[in-house]
Amino acid sequence: MYDPTHLRTFLAVAQTLSFTQAARRLGLRQSTVSQHVRRLEEAAGRQLFARDTHSVELTEDGEAMLGFARRLLEVHEQATAFFTGTRVRGRLRFGASEDFVLTRLPEILECFRHDHPEVDLELTVELSGTLHEQLAAGKLDLVLAKRRPEDPRGELVWRDDLVWIGSEHLRLDPDRPVPLIVYPPPGITRARALEALEARGREWRIVCTSGSLNGLIAAARAGLGVMAHSRRLIPPGLFRLPERPALPELGKVDFVLAHGRRRGAADAAANALAAAILAGGDRLRRGRRDGHRRP
């Protein structure tokens, strides 16, 4: 009833919320992407996207289709691998930014290990900037990390808003420097926060620096200051803070998959893991619990 090709196209559009970005990811024309979505909607008998000239959003039925599409594709790929006898094997050095520590990435990796038991998976958790450097140096085969929207590196998994977050009880004095909780350089969110504040002419001071996401979360929960973070990945116990008048807008951030230059077994394993991450991208961007906006 549901064509796997149409399901893959649907997932690409759902994860990027862009027919153009989905077409680039899949190597298709935009008209072909639109045709695949239309045929899937016809097969389901429901509208899956609400779209106009400016935006693309999932409908309630589209949200339901996300889970079905992911599970259908997982079963399809497992059946294909079983009956064709293909086996992915070898050593795969995978790097993920700490943003995904509190998401469902471990579930995706667990399923990958189950489906590809002959892959020796090595996981490195680091800052996004460090991961991109290690990938370029040939120390990693595949990276799931952040990038600036203008950066061409990697394949877009999804684009998100960067927002200010902090304790529910935190109150900022507009006449005093903004207390910042940041990663050390080359943290992308750190750089965006400093650039936005300086562009606004707002004074700031760093009250906590940590290379650990858990360290930053602890400082933010204690009310020491504010931190820049992905809107869809706000950790439990922290809240989105209003931007005006005390805080400037932070813009967008991309989450991408970037491949290394190795070929052979590592390349096949990297492609298999990348496909699993792209298929499960809706689980990643929802995290373990949706963030809140402070009242």
Secondary structure, DSSP 4 states (H G I P E B T S, - for coil): ---HHHHHHHHHHHHHT-HHHHHHHHT--HHHHHHHHHHHHHHHTS--EEE-SS-EEE-HHHHHHHHHHHHHHHHHHHHHHHHHT----EEEEEEEEGGGTTTTHHHHHHHHHHH-TTEEEEEEEE-HHHHHHHHHTTS-SEEEEEE-TT---SEEEEEEEEEEEE-TT----TTSPEEEEEPPTT-HHHHHHHHHHHHHT--EEEEEE-S-HHHHHHHHHTTS-BEEEEGGGPPTT-EEPP-TTTS----EEEEEEEE-S--THHHHHHHHHHHHHHHTHHHHHH-SS--EE--
